[in-house]
C-alpha cells in the first residue's frame, strides 16, 4: 500500500475544493513544487542519518517504491 505524504493529502483536499468552489490552476503548480521540496527534505534526512553512505539511486528507488513516484 502506497504511503500518502502530507502534500499529497493537501492535493486531494484541493481537488475536493475545486469540485465545489473552484480552485485556480496555480494551486497545482504550488503543490508540485511542494512535493519536490518534500522529496528533497526526505533525501536530506535519509543521507544525514544513514549509517552507511546512501547512493542517490538507492534513495530514489526507496522513495519511488514507498510513495509511488
Secondary structure, 3 states (H helix, E strand, C coil): CCCCCHHHHHHHHHHHHHHHCCCCCHHHHHHHHHHHHHHHHHHHHHHHHCCCCCCHHHHHHHHHHHHCC
